[in-house]
Amino acid sequence: MKISTKTTYGLRAVIYLANTAKDGRICSIKEIAASEKISPDYLEKIISKMEKAGILEAQKGVKGGYKLARPAKNIRLGEIVNVLEGESHFVQCVSSKDNICPNRERCLAKNFWAKFQNKLNEFLDSITLEQIINNDL
């Protein structure tokens, strides 16, 4: 699994919003993009995906922008990764929808990959945004 820039930028944006949430501020894409040195156009697409997934909330209007839709302690890293990367798997044989491997019936490595994928998912789901912003890992 290679994490894309979409996910690294998305995580940086969410961390920025989590830090500003302490002050109750709403942040514009322009502000986040400038602070994190991300293209505003690219960031807008990333933030849109996270808004649709219920991670972020938009406030319309002149002083509009974005904020976390839930407290940072209720947002898990696995959720952010899945929204931005899609349900990714290291190998196709552990994906329920892409199970097209011709060796799947006799493959001795498939159980290893399934266990590896499960451990990775458990790890990502065990980390909250609050832990990240508090550097509590």
C-alpha positions in Angstrom: 0.0 0.0 0.0 1.4 3.3 -1.0 -0.3 6.3 0.6 -1.0 9.0 -1.9 -0.4 12.7 -1.6 -4.2 13.0 -1.4 -4.2 11.2 1.9 -1.1 12.9 3.3 -2.5 16.3 2.4 -5.9 15.4 3.7 -4.5 14.3 7.0 -2.5 17.6 7.2 -5.7 19.6 6.6 -7.7 17.6 9.2 -4.9 18.1 11.7 -4.9 21.8 11.0 -8.7 22.0 11.5 -8.4 19.9 14.7 -5.9 22.4 16.1 -8.1 25.4 15.2 -11.2 23.7 16.6 -9.8 24.4 20.1 -10.5 28.1 19.3 -13.9 27.3 17.6 -12.7 28.8 14.4 -14.0 28.0 10.9 -11.2 27.9 8.3 -11.3 28.6 4.6 -9.6 26.4 2.1 -7.4 29.3 1.2 -6.2 29.6 4.8 -5.5 25.8 5.2 -3.8 25.6 1.8 -1.5 28.6 2.6 -0.6 27.2 6.0 0.0 23.7 4.7 1.5 24.7 1.4 -1.0 22.7 -0.6 -2.7 23.8 -3.9 -6.1 25.2 -3.0 -7.7 23.5 -6.0 -6.4 20.1 -5.1 -7.2 20.7 -1.4 -10.8 21.6 -2.3 -11.3 18.2 -3.9 -9.8 16.4 -0.9 -11.9 18.4 1.6 -15.1 17.8 -0.5 -14.6 14.0 -0.2 -14.1 14.3 3.6 -17.2 16.5 3.9 -19.3 14.0 2.0 -18.0 11.3 4.3 -19.0 13.3 7.4 -15.5 14.0 8.7 -15.7 17.7 7.9 -18.6 20.2 8.0 -18.9 23.2 5.7 -20.3 26.6 6.8 -21.5 28.6 3.9 -21.3 32.4 3.5 -18.8 35.2 3.5 -17.1 34.0 6.7 -17.6 30.4 5.7 -15.2 27.5 5.7 -14.7 24.2 7.2 -14.5 22.6 10.6 -14.5 19.0 12.0 -17.9 17.4 11.9 -17.2 15.6 15.2 -14.7 15.9 18.1 -11.2 14.8 17.2 -11.5 11.9 19.7 -14.3 10.5 17.5 -12.4 10.6 14.2 -10.2 7.6 13.4 -7.2 7.6 11.1 -8.6 4.5 9.3 -11.7 6.4 8.4 -9.6 9.2 6.8 -7.4 6.8 4.9 -10.4 4.8 3.6 -12.3 7.9 2.5 -9.3 9.3 0.6 -7.6 6.0 -0.6 -10.7 3.9 -1.0 -10.6 0.5 0.6 -7.1 -0.4 -0.3 -5.5 -3.8 0.0 -1.9 -4.9 -0.3 -2.8 -7.7 -2.6 -6.0 -8.5 -4.5 -6.6 -11.8 -2.9 -7.6 -10.2 0.4 -10.1 -7.9 -1.2 -13.7 -9.3 -1.2 -14.6 -7.5 -4.4 -11.4 -8.0 -6.4 -10.8 -11.7 -5.6 -9.7 -12.7 -9.1 -6.5 -14.4 -8.4 -6.2 -17.7 -10.3 -4.2 -19.2 -7.5 -6.7 -18.3 -4.7 -7.7 -21.9 -4.0 -4.2 -23.2 -3.5 -2.3 -20.1 -2.4 -0.4 -20.6 0.9 0.4 -16.9 1.3 -3.2 -15.7 1.2 -3.7 -16.3 5.0 -0.6 -14.2 5.7 -1.8 -11.3 3.5 -5.3 -11.4 5.1 -3.8 -11.3 8.6 -1.4 -8.5 7.6 -4.3 -6.5 6.1 -6.4 -7.1 9.3 -3.6 -5.9 11.6 -3.0 -2.8 9.4 -6.7 -2.0 9.5 -6.9 -2.5 13.3 -3.8 -0.2 13.7 -5.3 2.6 11.6 -8.6 2.3 13.4 -7.0 2.4 16.8 -5.6 5.9 16.3 -7.8 8.9 16.8 -7.2 12.4 15.4 -7.0 13.6 19.0 -4.0 11.2 19.6 -2.3 12.6 16.6 -2.7 16.3 17.5 -1.6 15.6 21.1 1.4 13.5 19.9 0.1 10.7 22.0 1.0 7.6 20.0 
